[in-house]
Amino acid sequence: MPTTRLLLNRFTAALLALVPWFAQAETVQVAVAANFAEPIKAIAAEWQRTSGHKLNATAGATGKLYAQIKNGAPFDVFLAANAQAPEALEAEGLVEPGSRFTYAKGQLVLWSANAQRVDAQGEVLNRADLGKVAYANPKTAPYGTAAVQLMTALGLTAALTPKLVQGESIGQTYAFVYTGNADVGFVALSQVFENGKLKSGSMWRPPRNLYAPIEQDAALLKRGANNAAARAFIQWLKSPEGQALIRTFGYEV
């Protein structure tokens, strides 16, 4: 029986060795801008694999997430589509001081699910047969604000207004185009770009000087200040590994 006792002792020791790992594992609740909905899936999978913690993400329009956080929504980390919302929460005392930083710089693109529809210069916007044009609500979605700025800079606001269809978020805007309910749409590059290439359809990247920079800020919320997973996730986003993964979706960091 000594062999049986030895095996039992080894098994018990192995279980005890795992206890600290499980005891330290926590869950981080992340409020994430809709343009980052796809990247956060890849990021969560990689981060959970290497950290042992768990990540739950809730995606939506930045303005709506801001309102939810202000009204007590149980989030630990906020990944916004602009700098203004996290900055406002910081001023209101809802962000851990010194935790706010820019985790990504987004790009606006004109996209169609039809691979032949959008040309490299965006001239499709001047075509007589142009159908519905989707864009996000500029009151709650920073990419919607960028789309309005772009249309104004191109002098196309009056011509496009009768054709515009507004999405509640950049996620819904993408869905309008993807399902064919809009001919083209102003969406985030990250929604149609992965591993350095366009996933499907056709797109035009407008010159960056035609709309204000889309600097996307992250912040550790007061609720997550004592959450080891939340702090670890914030640090991982800043790491070379995190930044490299974010770049694969077309963002600058």
Secondary structure, 3 states (H helix, E strand, C coil): CHHHHHHHHHHHHHHHHHHHHHHHCCEEEEEEEHHHHHHHHHHHHHHHHHHCCEEEEEEECHHHHHHHHHCCCCCCEEECCCCHHHHHHHHCCCECCCCCEEEEEECEEEEECCCCCCCCCCHHHHCCCCCCEEEECCCCCHHHHHHHHHHHHCCCHHHHHHHEEEECCHHHHHHHHHCCCCCEEEEEHHHHEECCEECCCEEECCCHHHCCCEEEEEEEEHHHCCCHHHHHHHHHHHCHHHHHHHHCCCCEC
